Amino acid sequence: MKSRLLAGNIAIAWGVLFAIGGIALGVPAIVRNGILSGQAAFHLLLAVLAGLLCFAGVGLRRQSRAAPVVTLAVSIILIGLAIAIPAPLLLASAAIGVALIGLLAVNWNR
């Protein structure tokens, strides 16, 4: 029970920080390269993942049945992105993703 609450808190906190970082890096990229550039699409993807991570964190705190699955999916996507694109923000997100997967594995049956 406590590991799910901890995972929810971590997911919400990292989702907010991830969104702020994505916006802080995305706005200059959009201004420099245009709204239809690949960098804009990448930062839009990061914003969607941050939103999903916040949504999953709230669901984990409320004991939702779908929240662990969403958290697991977002964590796997973040780990895959960190492997494909070795950026510092993505590497930190992969570490958070591994921690979330570990916390969910401890409490998966409940």
Biopython code that builds the backbone (N, CA, C, O; Angstrom):
import numpy as np
from Bio.PDB.StructureBuilder import StructureBuilder

atoms = [
    (1, "MET", "N", (0.825, -1.193, 0.000)),
    (1, "MET", "CA", (0.000, 0.000, 0.000)),
    (1, "MET", "C", (0.867, 1.255, 0.000)),
    (1, "MET", "O", (0.629, 2.178, -0.778)),
    (2, "LYS", "N", (1.873, 1.289, 0.872)),
    (2, "LYS", "CA", (2.711, 2.482, 0.953)),
    (2, "LYS", "C", (3.584, 2.633, -0.282)),
    (2, "LYS", "O", (3.902, 3.757, -0.672)),
    (3, "SER", "N", (3.980, 1.523, -0.910)),
    (3, "SER", "CA", (4.798, 1.632, -2.113)),
    (3, "SER", "C", (3.985, 2.213, -3.268)),
    (3, "SER", "O", (4.529, 2.931, -4.107)),
    (4, "ARG", "N", (2.687, 1.909, -3.318)),
    (4, "ARG", "CA", (1.831, 2.482, -4.359)),
    (4, "ARG", "C", (1.646, 3.983, -4.133)),
    (4, "ARG", "O", (1.647, 4.755, -5.092)),
    (5, "LEU", "N", (1.489, 4.395, -2.901)),
    (5, "LEU", "CA", (1.369, 5.817, -2.577)),
    (5, "LEU", "C", (2.670, 6.545, -2.903)),
    (5, "LEU", "O", (2.650, 7.650, -3.445)),
    (6, "LEU", "N", (3.790, 5.927, -2.574)),
    (6, "LEU", "CA", (5.089, 6.515, -2.895)),
    (6, "LEU", "C", (5.276, 6.614, -4.404)),
    (6, "LEU", "O", (5.767, 7.626, -4.906)),
    (7, "ALA", "N", (4.886, 5.568, -5.130)),
    (7, "ALA", "CA", (4.989, 5.597, -6.590)),
    (7, "ALA", "C", (4.105, 6.704, -7.167)),
    (7, "ALA", "O", (4.497, 7.379, -8.119)),
    (8, "GLY", "N", (2.916, 6.890, -6.594)),
    (8, "GLY", "CA", (2.036, 7.961, -7.054)),
    (8, "GLY", "C", (2.633, 9.335, -6.821)),
    (8, "GLY", "O", (2.559, 10.209, -7.685)),
    (9, "ASN", "N", (3.224, 9.523, -5.652)),
    (9, "ASN", "CA", (3.857, 10.816, -5.354)),
    (9, "ASN", "C", (5.037, 11.083, -6.277)),
    (9, "ASN", "O", (5.212, 12.202, -6.759)),
    (10, "ILE", "N", (5.839, 10.064, -6.520)),
    (10, "ILE", "CA", (6.994, 10.223, -7.416)),
    (10, "ILE", "C", (6.519, 10.521, -8.834)),
    (10, "ILE", "O", (7.085, 11.377, -9.514)),
    (11, "ALA", "N", (5.484, 9.818, -9.280)),
    (11, "ALA", "CA", (4.976, 10.028, -10.639)),
    (11, "ALA", "C", (4.426, 11.443, -10.811)),
    (11, "ALA", "O", (4.674, 12.082, -11.834)),
    (12, "ILE", "N", (3.692, 11.932, -9.834)),
    (12, "ILE", "CA", (3.154, 13.292, -9.926)),
    (12, "ILE", "C", (4.290, 14.315, -9.926)),
    (12, "ILE", "O", (4.314, 15.224, -10.755)),
    (13, "ALA", "N", (5.220, 14.162, -8.998)),
    (13, "ALA", "CA", (6.321, 15.131, -8.899)),
    (13, "ALA", "C", (7.172, 15.126, -10.169)),
    (13, "ALA", "O", (7.517, 16.187, -10.690)),
    (14, "TRP", "N", (7.512, 13.936, -10.668)),
    (14, "TRP", "CA", (8.346, 13.886, -11.855)),
    (14, "TRP", "C", (7.568, 14.343, -13.087)),
    (14, "TRP", "O", (8.148, 14.958, -13.983)),
    (15, "GLY", "N", (6.276, 14.058, -13.150)),
    (15, "GLY", "CA", (5.469, 14.536, -14.262)),
    (15, "GLY", "C", (5.452, 16.049, -14.341)),
    (15, "GLY", "O", (5.558, 16.618, -15.428)),
    (16, "VAL", "N", (5.318, 16.705, -13.199)),
    (16, "VAL", "CA", (5.322, 18.177, -13.173)),
    (16, "VAL", "C", (6.703, 18.708, -13.561)),
    (16, "VAL", "O", (6.804, 19.626, -14.375)),
    (17, "LEU", "N", (7.758, 18.145, -12.990)),
    (17, "LEU", "CA", (9.116, 18.595, -13.336)),
    (17, "LEU", "C", (9.447, 18.310, -14.798)),
    (17, "LEU", "O", (10.101, 19.113, -15.464)),
    (18, "PHE", "N", (8.994, 17.171, -15.283)),
    (18, "PHE", "CA", (9.230, 16.784, -16.672)),
    (18, "PHE", "C", (8.494, 17.735, -17.613)),
    (18, "PHE", "O", (9.023, 18.101, -18.662)),
    (19, "ALA", "N", (7.283, 18.136, -17.247)),
    (19, "ALA", "CA", (6.525, 19.078, -18.067)),
    (19, "ALA", "C", (7.197, 20.447, -18.085)),
    (19, "ALA", "O", (7.303, 21.076, -19.138)),
    (20, "ILE", "N", (7.650, 20.907, -16.926)),
    (20, "ILE", "CA", (8.329, 22.205, -16.863)),
    (20, "ILE", "C", (9.613, 22.181, -17.690)),
    (20, "ILE", "O", (9.894, 23.119, -18.436)),
    (21, "GLY", "N", (10.387, 21.109, -17.557)),
    (21, "GLY", "CA", (11.612, 20.989, -18.342)),
    (21, "GLY", "C", (11.344, 20.892, -19.829)),
    (21, "GLY", "O", (12.057, 21.489, -20.636)),
    (22, "GLY", "N", (10.320, 20.143, -20.191)),
    (22, "GLY", "CA", (9.972, 20.029, -21.607)),
    (22, "GLY", "C", (9.519, 21.345, -22.197)),
    (22, "GLY", "O", (9.866, 21.671, -23.333)),
    (23, "ILE", "N", (8.746, 22.107, -21.437)),
    (23, "ILE", "CA", (8.290, 23.412, -21.919)),
    (23, "ILE", "C", (9.462, 24.381, -22.000)),
    (23, "ILE", "O", (9.581, 25.141, -22.961)),
    (24, "ALA", "N", (10.325, 24.352, -20.989)),
    (24, "ALA", "CA", (11.482, 25.257, -20.984)),
    (24, "ALA", "C", (12.431, 24.973, -22.145)),
    (24, "ALA", "O", (13.064, 25.893, -22.663)),
    (25, "LEU", "N", (12.534, 23.730, -22.555)),
    (25, "LEU", "CA", (13.383, 23.396, -23.698)),
    (25, "LEU", "C", (12.623, 23.464, -25.016)),
    (25, "LEU", "O", (13.218, 23.701, -26.067)),
    (26, "GLY", "N", (11.317, 23.259, -24.963)),
    (26, "GLY", "CA", (10.528, 23.199, -26.188)),
    (26, "GLY", "C", (10.196, 24.548, -26.787)),
    (26, "GLY", "O", (10.189, 24.693, -28.009)),
    (27, "VAL", "N", (9.922, 25.536, -25.957)),
    (27, "VAL", "CA", (9.549, 26.854, -26.481)),
    (27, "VAL", "C", (10.682, 27.466, -27.305)),
    (27, "VAL", "O", (10.417, 27.950, -28.405)),
    (28, "PRO", "N", (11.925, 27.470, -26.831)),
    (28, "PRO", "CA", (12.992, 28.013, -27.693)),
    (28, "PRO", "C", (13.188, 27.205, -28.979)),
    (28, "PRO", "O", (13.514, 27.769, -30.024)),
    (29, "ALA", "N", (12.991, 25.886, -28.903)),
    (29, "ALA", "CA", (13.133, 25.069, -30.110)),
    (29, "ALA", "C", (12.033, 25.382, -31.114)),
    (29, "ALA", "O", (12.275, 25.392, -32.321)),
    (30, "ILE", "N", (10.830, 25.637, -30.621)),
    (30, "ILE", "CA", (9.721, 25.978, -31.509)),
    (30, "ILE", "C", (9.939, 27.360, -32.122)),
    (30, "ILE", "O", (9.661, 27.563, -33.304)),
    (31, "VAL", "N", (10.434, 28.309, -31.329)),
    (31, "VAL", "CA", (10.681, 29.659, -31.839)),
    (31, "VAL", "C", (11.784, 29.628, -32.901)),
    (31, "VAL", "O", (11.698, 30.309, -33.923)),
    (32, "ARG", "N", (12.809, 28.833, -32.642)),
    (32, "ARG", "CA", (13.949, 28.779, -33.556)),
    (32, "ARG", "C", (13.629, 27.994, -34.828)),
    (32, "ARG", "O", (13.995, 28.425, -35.922)),
    (33, "ASN", "N", (12.947, 26.838, -34.703)),
    (33, "ASN", "CA", (12.772, 25.933, -35.840)),
    (33, "ASN", "C", (11.357, 25.901, -36.412)),
    (33, "ASN", "O", (11.142, 25.326, -37.479)),
    (34, "GLY", "N", (10.407, 26.494, -35.737)),
    (34, "GLY", "CA", (9.031, 26.479, -36.230)),
    (34, "GLY", "C", (8.203, 25.405, -35.546)),
    (34, "GLY", "O", (8.734, 24.466, -34.952)),
    (35, "ILE", "N", (6.899, 25.564, -35.642)),
    (35, "ILE", "CA", (5.977, 24.680, -34.936)),
    (35, "ILE", "C", (5.907, 23.293, -35.576)),
    (35, "ILE", "O", (5.554, 22.325, -34.902)),
    (36, "LEU", "N", (6.232, 23.184, -36.845)),
    (36, "LEU", "CA", (6.129, 21.906, -37.539)),
    (36, "LEU", "C", (7.456, 21.153, -37.629)),
    (36, "LEU", "O", (7.604, 20.251, -38.454)),
    (37, "SER", "N", (8.400, 21.513, -36.800)),
    (37, "SER", "CA", (9.704, 20.854, -36.851)),
    (37, "SER", "C", (9.691, 19.563, -36.044)),
    (37, "SER", "O", (8.764, 19.303, -35.276)),
    (38, "GLY", "N", (10.716, 18.771, -36.227)),
    (38, "GLY", "CA", (10.845, 17.524, -35.480)),
    (38, "GLY", "C", (11.068, 17.762, -33.996)),
    (38, "GLY", "O", (10.603, 16.985, -33.162)),
    (39, "GLN", "N", (11.779, 18.834, -33.665)),
    (39, "GLN", "CA", (11.995, 19.148, -32.257)),
    (39, "GLN", "C", (10.697, 19.523, -31.570)),
    (39, "GLN", "O", (10.498, 19.181, -30.404)),
    (40, "ALA", "N", (9.817, 20.211, -32.259)),
    (40, "ALA", "CA", (8.521, 20.563, -31.682)),
    (40, "ALA", "C", (7.696, 19.311, -31.431)),
    (40, "ALA", "O", (7.028, 19.200, -30.402)),
    (41, "ALA", "N", (7.739, 18.373, -32.360)),
    (41, "ALA", "CA", (7.002, 17.120, -32.189)),
    (41, "ALA", "C", (7.572, 16.323, -31.014)),
    (41, "ALA", "O", (6.820, 15.712, -30.254)),
    (42, "PHE", "N", (8.890, 16.330, -30.865)),
    (42, "PHE", "CA", (9.521, 15.620, -29.756)),
    (42, "PHE", "C", (9.102, 16.215, -28.418)),
    (42, "PHE", "O", (8.797, 15.481, -27.477)),
    (43, "HIS", "N", (9.086, 17.529, -28.329)),
    (43, "HIS", "CA", (8.695, 18.176, -27.074)),
    (43, "HIS", "C", (7.203, 18.026, -26.805)),
    (43, "HIS", "O", (6.785, 17.998, -25.647)),
    (44, "LEU", "N", (6.398, 17.929, -27.856)),
    (44, "LEU", "CA", (4.982, 17.632, -27.677)),
    (44, "LEU", "C", (4.816, 16.219, -27.117)),
    (44, "LEU", "O", (3.974, 15.993, -26.247)),
    (45, "LEU", "N", (5.604, 15.277, -27.605)),
    (45, "LEU", "CA", (5.584, 13.921, -27.067)),
    (45, "LEU", "C", (5.973, 13.918, -25.597)),
    (45, "LEU", "O", (5.349, 13.227, -24.792)),
    (46, "LEU", "N", (6.992, 14.678, -25.241)),
    (46, "LEU", "CA", (7.399, 14.753, -23.839)),
    (46, "LEU", "C", (6.298, 15.363, -22.967)),
    (46, "LEU", "O", (6.100, 14.928, -21.832)),
    (47, "ALA", "N", (5.591, 16.352, -23.477)),
    (47, "ALA", "CA", (4.493, 16.957, -22.715)),
    (47, "ALA", "C", (3.356, 15.961, -22.514)),
    (47, "ALA", "O", (2.753, 15.917, -21.441)),
    (48, "VAL", "N", (3.061, 15.166, -23.530)),
    (48, "VAL", "CA", (2.016, 14.149, -23.407)),
    (48, "VAL", "C", (2.431, 13.095, -22.386)),
    (48, "VAL", "O", (1.616, 12.675, -21.565)),
    (49, "LEU", "N", (3.684, 12.668, -22.430)),
    (49, "LEU", "CA", (4.169, 11.680, -21.452)),
    (49, "LEU", "C", (4.133, 12.252, -20.035)),
    (49, "LEU", "O", (3.808, 11.534, -19.089)),
    (50, "ALA", "N", (4.461, 13.521, -19.881)),
    (50, "ALA", "CA", (4.402, 14.148, -18.557)),
    (50, "ALA", "C", (2.971, 14.193, -18.051)),
    (50, "ALA", "O", (2.716, 13.928, -16.876)),
    (51, "GLY", "N", (2.035, 14.527, -18.932)),
    (51, "GLY", "CA", (0.631, 14.535, -18.547)),
    (51, "GLY", "C", (0.136, 13.149, -18.160)),
    (51, "GLY", "O", (-0.584, 12.995, -17.174)),
    (52, "LEU", "N", (0.521, 12.147, -18.932)),
    (52, "LEU", "CA", (0.137, 10.772, -18.601)),
    (52, "LEU", "C", (0.751, 10.326, -17.277)),
    (52, "LEU", "O", (0.124, 9.595, -16.510)),
    (53, "LEU", "N", (1.957, 10.763, -17.019)),
    (53, "LEU", "CA", (2.604, 10.393, -15.757)),
    (53, "LEU", "C", (1.889, 11.038, -14.575)),
    (53, "LEU", "O", (1.718, 10.397, -13.538)),
    (54, "CYS", "N", (1.474, 12.275, -14.711)),
    (54, "CYS", "CA", (0.683, 12.926, -13.648)),
    (54, "CYS", "C", (-0.661, 12.233, -13.470)),
    (54, "CYS", "O", (-1.099, 12.006, -12.342)),
    (55, "PHE", "N", (-1.322, 11.896, -14.580)),
    (55, "PHE", "CA", (-2.589, 11.186, -14.528)),
    (55, "PHE", "C", (-2.437, 9.839, -13.827)),
    (55, "PHE", "O", (-3.271, 9.464, -13.002)),
    (56, "ALA", "N", (-1.380, 9.122, -14.155)),
    (56, "ALA", "CA", (-1.141, 7.826, -13.521)),
    (56, "ALA", "C", (-0.812, 7.986, -12.040)),
    (56, "ALA", "O", (-1.215, 7.158, -11.224)),
    (57, "GLY", "N", (-0.089, 9.035, -11.691)),
    (57, "GLY", "CA", (0.241, 9.269, -10.287)),
    (57, "GLY", "C", (-0.997, 9.538, -9.448)),
    (57, "GLY", "O", (-1.118, 9.041, -8.329)),
    (58, "VAL", "N", (-1.915, 10.325, -9.993)),
    (58, "VAL", "CA", (-3.177, 10.576, -9.281)),
    (58, "VAL", "C", (-3.972, 9.284, -9.172)),
    (58, "VAL", "O", (-4.577, 9.010, -8.135)),
    (59, "GLY", "N", (-3.974, 8.491, -10.235)),
    (59, "GLY", "CA", (-4.669, 7.211, -10.198)),
    (59, "GLY", "C", (-4.069, 6.245, -9.193)),
    (59, "GLY", "O", (-4.798, 5.496, -8.542)),
    (60, "LEU", "N", (-2.755, 6.251, -9.060)),
    (60, "LEU", "CA", (-2.109, 5.392, -8.067)),
    (60, "LEU", "C", (-2.500, 5.803, -6.658)),
    (60, "LEU", "O", (-2.727, 4.956, -5.794)),
    (61, "ARG", "N", (-2.575, 7.081, -6.437)),
    (61, "ARG", "CA", (-2.971, 7.559, -5.101)),
    (61, "ARG", "C", (-4.416, 7.213, -4.787)),
    (61, "ARG", "O", (-4.758, 6.972, -3.629)),
    (62, "ARG", "N", (-5.277, 7.185, -5.817)),
    (62, "ARG", "CA", (-6.697, 6.894, -5.610)),
    (62, "ARG", "C", (-7.022, 5.406, -5.743)),
    (62, "ARG", "O", (-8.194, 5.033, -5.702)),
    (63, "GLN", "N", (-6.024, 4.561, -5.900)),
    (63, "GLN", "CA", (-6.191, 3.111, -6.023)),
    (63, "GLN", "C", (-6.944, 2.714, -7.287)),
    (63, "GLN", "O", (-7.724, 1.763, -7.256)),
    (64, "SER", "N", (-6.733, 3.408, -8.382)),
    (64, "SER", "CA", (-7.363, 3.079, -9.649)),
    (64, "SER", "C", (-6.765, 1.791, -10.214)),
    (64, "SER", "O", (-5.586, 1.505, -10.007)),
    (65, "ARG", "N", (-7.577, 1.022, -10.923)),
    (65, "ARG", "CA", (-7.088, -0.241, -11.494)),
    (65, "ARG", "C", (-6.218, -0.017, -12.728)),
    (65, "ARG", "O", (-5.302, -0.799, -12.983)),
    (66, "ALA", "N", (-6.487, 1.022, -13.484)),
    (66, "ALA", "CA", (-5.745, 1.271, -14.714)),
    (66, "ALA", "C", (-4.427, 2.002, -14.479)),
    (66, "ALA", "O", (-3.553, 1.986, -15.345)),
    (67, "ALA", "N", (-4.274, 2.632, -13.343)),
    (67, "ALA", "CA", (-3.089, 3.463, -13.087)),
    (67, "ALA", "C", (-1.776, 2.691, -13.130)),
    (67, "ALA", "O", (-0.816, 3.193, -13.714)),
    (68, "PRO", "N", (-1.678, 1.493, -12.543)),
    (68, "PRO", "CA", (-0.401, 0.789, -12.655)),
    (68, "PRO", "C", (-0.028, 0.429, -14.088)),
    (68, "PRO", "O", (1.151, 0.427, -14.443)),
    (69, "VAL", "N", (-1.020, 0.129, -14.907)),
    (69, "VAL", "CA", (-0.742, -0.216, -16.301)),
    (69, "VAL", "C", (-0.257, 1.013, -17.063)),
    (69, "VAL", "O", (0.686, 0.921, -17.849)),
    (70, "VAL", "N", (-0.891, 2.159, -16.838)),
    (70, "VAL", "CA", (-0.465, 3.398, -17.496)),
    (70, "VAL", "C", (0.934, 3.785, -17.025)),
    (70, "VAL", "O", (1.771, 4.200, -17.826)),
    (71, "THR", "N", (1.183, 3.648, -15.730)),
    (71, "THR", "CA", (2.510, 3.965, -15.190)),
    (71, "THR", "C", (3.571, 3.055, -15.793)),
    (71, "THR", "O", (4.654, 3.512, -16.158)),
    (72, "LEU", "N", (3.261, 1.779, -15.897)),
    (72, "LEU", "CA", (4.196, 0.827, -16.484)),
    (72, "LEU", "C", (4.473, 1.158, -17.948)),
    (72, "LEU", "O", (5.623, 1.117, -18.386)),
    (73, "ALA", "N", (3.431, 1.486, -18.703)),
    (73, "ALA", "CA", (3.604, 1.810, -20.117)),
    (73, "ALA", "C", (4.440, 3.078, -20.305)),
    (73, "ALA", "O", (5.345, 3.106, -21.139)),
    (74, "VAL", "N", (4.142, 4.115, -19.542)),
    (74, "VAL", "CA", (4.900, 5.370, -19.658)),
    (74, "VAL", "C", (6.356, 5.150, -19.234)),
    (74, "VAL", "O", (7.272, 5.691, -19.854)),
    (75, "SER", "N", (6.567, 4.362, -18.185)),
    (75, "SER", "CA", (7.933, 4.094, -17.731)),
    (75, "SER", "C", (8.730, 3.353, -18.790)),
    (75, "SER", "O", (9.904, 3.655, -19.004)),
    (76, "ILE", "N", (8.110, 2.394, -19.451)),
    (76, "ILE", "CA", (8.806, 1.648, -20.509)),
    (76, "ILE", "C", (9.123, 2.567, -21.688)),
    (76, "ILE", "O", (10.201, 2.471, -22.275)),
    (77, "ILE", "N", (8.195, 3.454, -22.036)),
    (77, "ILE", "CA", (8.454, 4.409, -23.122)),
    (77, "ILE", "C", (9.599, 5.348, -22.753)),
    (77, "ILE", "O", (10.450, 5.641, -23.591)),
    (78, "LEU", "N", (9.629, 5.823, -21.508)),
    (78, "LEU", "CA", (10.713, 6.715, -21.076)),
    (78, "LEU", "C", (12.062, 6.006, -21.099)),
    (78, "LEU", "O", (13.067, 6.599, -21.492)),
    (79, "ILE", "N", (12.093, 4.753, -20.686)),
    (79, "ILE", "CA", (13.343, 3.992, -20.724)),
    (79, "ILE", "C", (13.789, 3.790, -22.169)),
    (79, "ILE", "O", (14.974, 3.912, -22.478)),
    (80, "GLY", "N", (12.839, 3.481, -23.056)),
    (80, "GLY", "CA", (13.174, 3.323, -24.470)),
    (80, "GLY", "C", (13.682, 4.602, -25.099)),
    (80, "GLY", "O", (14.624, 4.574, -25.891)),
    (81, "LEU", "N", (13.067, 5.729, -24.756)),
    (81, "LEU", "CA", (13.545, 7.014, -25.267)),
    (81, "LEU", "C", (14.952, 7.338, -24.773)),
    (81, "LEU", "O", (15.768, 7.884, -25.516)),
    (82, "ALA", "N", (15.230, 6.998, -23.508)),
    (82, "ALA", "CA", (16.566, 7.270, -22.958)),
    (82, "ALA", "C", (17.624, 6.407, -23.639)),
    (82, "ALA", "O", (18.770, 6.830, -23.791)),
    (83, "ILE", "N", (17.244, 5.208, -24.046)),
    (83, "ILE", "CA", (18.188, 4.355, -24.770)),
    (83, "ILE", "C", (18.419, 4.905, -26.175)),
    (83, "ILE", "O", (19.547, 4.907, -26.668)),
    (84, "ALA", "N", (17.347, 5.373, -26.820)),
    (84, "ALA", "CA", (17.457, 5.865, -28.194)),
    (84, "ALA", "C", (18.119, 7.240, -28.273)),
    (84, "ALA", "O", (18.897, 7.509, -29.188)),
    (85, "ILE", "N", (17.805, 8.113, -27.301)),
    (85, "ILE", "CA", (18.317, 9.489, -27.325)),
    (85, "ILE", "C", (18.967, 9.772, -25.972)),
    (85, "ILE", "O", (18.259, 10.036, -25.000)),
    (86, "PRO", "N", (20.286, 9.725, -25.886)),
    (86, "PRO", "CA", (20.947, 9.912, -24.576)),
    (86, "PRO", "C", (21.022, 11.374, -24.140)),
    (86, "PRO", "O", (22.105, 11.958, -24.107)),
    (87, "ALA", "N", (19.882, 11.959, -23.809)),
    (87, "ALA", "CA", (19.827, 13.326, -23.286)),
    (87, "ALA", "C", (19.733, 13.259, -21.761)),
    (87, "ALA", "O", (19.146, 12.319, -21.226)),
    (88, "PRO", "N", (20.296, 14.231, -21.054)),
    (88, "PRO", "CA", (20.282, 14.177, -19.585)),
    (88, "PRO", "C", (18.882, 14.100, -18.980)),
    (88, "PRO", "O", (18.671, 13.368, -18.013)),
    (89, "LEU", "N", (17.925, 14.843, -19.533)),
    (89, "LEU", "CA", (16.558, 14.811, -19.018)),
    (89, "LEU", "C", (15.939, 13.429, -19.207)),
    (89, "LEU", "O", (15.218, 12.945, -18.335)),
    (90, "LEU", "N", (16.216, 12.800, -20.336)),
    (90, "LEU", "CA", (15.672, 11.476, -20.592)),
    (90, "LEU", "C", (16.365, 10.415, -19.751)),
    (90, "LEU", "O", (15.728, 9.444, -19.343)),
    (91, "LEU", "N", (17.651, 10.580, -19.483)),
    (91, "LEU", "CA", (18.350, 9.621, -18.623)),
    (91, "LEU", "C", (17.814, 9.678, -17.197)),
    (91, "LEU", "O", (17.662, 8.646, -16.545)),
    (92, "ALA", "N", (17.531, 10.872, -16.721)),
    (92, "ALA", "CA", (16.924, 10.999, -15.394)),
    (92, "ALA", "C", (15.522, 10.410, -15.389)),
    (92, "ALA", "O", (15.114, 9.794, -14.404)),
    (93, "SER", "N", (14.784, 10.589, -16.467)),
    (93, "SER", "CA", (13.443, 10.021, -16.567)),
    (93, "SER", "C", (13.490, 8.498, -16.604)),
    (93, "SER", "O", (12.608, 7.835, -16.058)),
    (94, "ALA", "N", (14.507, 7.948, -17.239)),
    (94, "ALA", "CA", (14.651, 6.492, -17.253)),
    (94, "ALA", "C", (14.924, 5.963, -15.849)),
    (94, "ALA", "O", (14.411, 4.909, -15.474)),
    (95, "ALA", "N", (15.721, 6.681, -15.078)),
    (95, "ALA", "CA", (15.977, 6.265, -13.697)),
    (95, "ALA", "C", (14.702, 6.311, -12.870)),
    (95, "ALA", "O", (14.452, 5.419, -12.059)),
    (96, "ILE", "N", (13.899, 7.341, -13.071)),
    (96, "ILE", "CA", (12.603, 7.432, -12.384)),
    (96, "ILE", "C", (11.691, 6.305, -12.851)),
    (96, "ILE", "O", (10.970, 5.718, -12.044)),
    (97, "GLY", "N", (11.716, 5.997, -14.141)),
    (97, "GLY", "CA", (10.906, 4.908, -14.674)),
    (97, "GLY", "C", (11.273, 3.564, -14.064)),
    (97, "GLY", "O", (10.394, 2.764, -13.747)),
    (98, "VAL", "N", (12.566, 3.313, -13.899)),
    (98, "VAL", "CA", (13.010, 2.063, -13.264)),
    (98, "VAL", "C", (12.549, 2.015, -11.809)),
    (98, "VAL", "O", (12.127, 0.965, -11.325)),
    (99, "ALA", "N", (12.628, 3.144, -11.114)),
    (99, "ALA", "CA", (12.166, 3.192, -9.724)),
    (99, "ALA", "C", (10.660, 2.943, -9.639)),
    (99, "ALA", "O", (10.198, 2.235, -8.743)),
    (100, "LEU", "N", (9.898, 3.517, -10.559)),
    (100, "LEU", "CA", (8.447, 3.313, -10.550)),
    (100, "LEU", "C", (8.095, 1.859, -10.850)),
    (100, "LEU", "O", (7.192, 1.296, -10.231)),
    (101, "ILE", "N", (8.803, 1.258, -11.790)),
    (101, "ILE", "CA", (8.553, -0.154, -12.093)),
    (101, "ILE", "C", (8.863, -1.017, -10.878)),
    (101, "ILE", "O", (8.118, -1.949, -10.576)),
    (102, "GLY", "N", (9.952, -0.720, -10.178)),
    (102, "GLY", "CA", (10.287, -1.462, -8.978)),
    (102, "GLY", "C", (9.244, -1.308, -7.895)),
    (102, "GLY", "O", (8.878, -2.290, -7.250)),
    (103, "LEU", "N", (8.756, -0.099, -7.681)),
    (103, "LEU", "CA", (7.727, 0.130, -6.664)),
    (103, "LEU", "C", (6.407, -0.554, -7.040)),
    (103, "LEU", "O", (5.701, -1.059, -6.167)),
    (104, "LEU", "N", (6.077, -0.571, -8.318)),
    (104, "LEU", "CA", (4.860, -1.250, -8.746)),
    (104, "LEU", "C", (4.998, -2.766, -8.640)),
    (104, "LEU", "O", (4.028, -3.460, -8.334)),
    (105, "ALA", "N", (6.198, -3.279, -8.893)),
    (105, "ALA", "CA", (6.403, -4.728, -8.803)),
    (105, "ALA", "C", (6.246, -5.229, -7.369)),
    (105, "ALA", "O", (5.770, -6.342, -7.145)),
    (106, "VAL", "N", (6.641, -4.418, -6.413)),
    (106, "VAL", "CA", (6.516, -4.799, -5.005)),
    (106, "VAL", "C", (5.054, -4.953, -4.620)),
    (106, "VAL", "O", (4.714, -5.807, -3.801)),
    (107, "ASN", "N", (4.192, -4.136, -5.201)),
    (107, "ASN", "CA", (2.805, -4.067, -4.775)),
    (107, "ASN", "C", (1.833, -4.417, -5.894)),
    (107, "ASN", "O", (0.702, -3.931, -5.884)),
    (108, "TRP", "N", (2.231, -5.242, -6.857)),
    (108, "TRP", "CA", (1.407, -5.490, -8.048)),
    (108, "TRP", "C", (0.129, -6.259, -7.717)),
    (108, "TRP", "O", (-0.905, -5.982, -8.324)),
    (109, "ASN", "N", (0.152, -7.197, -6.798)),
    (109, "ASN", "CA", (-1.013, -8.030, -6.498)),
    (109, "ASN", "C", (-2.144, -7.238, -5.883)),
    (109, "ASN", "O", (-3.299, -7.646, -6.012)),
    (110, "ARG", "N", (-1.878, -6.148, -5.233)),
    (110, "ARG", "CA", (-2.913, -5.362, -4.581)),
    (110, "ARG", "C", (-3.427, -4.348, -5.535)),
    (110, "ARG", "O", (-4.316, -3.569, -5.188)),
]
sb = StructureBuilder()
sb.init_structure("model")
sb.init_model(0)
sb.init_chain("A")
sb.init_seg("    ")
for serial, (resi, resn, name, xyz) in enumerate(atoms, 1):
    if name == "N":
        sb.init_residue(resn, " ", resi, " ")
    sb.init_atom(name, np.array(xyz, "f"), 0.0, 1.0, " ", f" {name:<3s}", serial, name[0])
structure = sb.get_structure()
